[in-house]
Amino acid sequence: MKAVVFHEYGDPDVLRYEDVDTPTPGAGQVRVRVAATTFNGVDANIRAGFMQEPMPLTLPHIPGLDVAGTVDALGDDVRGLEVGDQVIGFLPFVADGASAEYVIAPADGLAPAPTTIPLGDAAALPLVGLTAWQALFEHARLTAGQRILIVGAGGAVGGYAVQLAKAAGAHVSATASPRSREQLTEQGADEVIDHTTTEVADAVDEPVDVLLNLAPITPEQFATLARRVRDGGVVVSTTVWMPAPADEQRGVRGIDLFVRSDAAQLAELVARVDRGELTVDIAERVALGDLPSIHRRAADGDVAGKVVVLAPTA
């Protein structure tokens, strides 16, 4: 089968589009004929070798944490899935990923794919959708009537976070550049703060219950924004290299989010997509063989929004 592989850590040039053996599922696993995977920022960090300590890999490695595709073969002891089922999932960080024609996936980590959007497009949901869900509802415990500030809402996680927070009945303030204003407003943001021209903390005219940071801001900016969180509130951050600031005296919790696979949560996200309550936004669709060029463009800051990477068709 065809796959994108890196045999050593390094810059995007270590990625190779080549022939590799088709994998065989073990107990509790299925083989998925890949329709699509995606590019995530963490893919570049893993490829560059920045994540070796928390995510030790066996090289060579196939990247691609998201998968959408069709079950092609079943391992032993698999229940609830059949050959031909269309599924999506968030794959283990340290296993070979879905930048290939076929991938092995834990059966218990997969959810039925949405039926109202193309199967390949559904690859844009798992990692970023689960990140938004876990940030809002597991860690922030967001409820109706609360106020939330989402910093860096113009990215892929931010779009889901805005939609989910608004659906939960929260008042949503979002920071983004001007190019994202219209989309975030359509997704439900009550106000969009242009971080390129405005000091965000000054623009927040009322304390918030939840601060969700999705952007590479400075520690000083983060601390200033955290002071806009009301007593007893929570700060959640996906920028795990910079700890979320807490304030014990005010009862403000600081949480660093490490997303995990959860098939039940993913199934709920799928159900919302199929009910028309959650929009899957895609910036680009590229062929699998073009994935190295996406890594190069991302290194140059030239990738915005979610990129879906389509596997070759039979």
Buried (B, 14 or more C-beta within 10 A) or exposed (E): BBBBBBEEBEEBEBBEBEEBEBBEBEEBBBBBBBBBBBBBBBBBEBBBEBBEEEEEBEEBBBBBBBBBBBBBBBBEEBEEBEEEBBBBBBBBBBBBBBBBBBBBBBBBBBBBBBEEBBBBBBBBBBBBBBBBBBBBBBBBEBEEEBBBBBBBBBBBBBBBBBBBBBBBEBBBBBBBBEEBBEBBBEBBBBBBBBBEEEEBBEBBEEEBBBBBBBBEBEEEBBBBBBBBBBEEBBBBBBBEEBBBBBBEEEEBBBBBBEBBBBBEBBBBBBBBBBEEEBBBBBEBBBEBEBBBEBBBBBEEEEBBBBBBBBBEEE
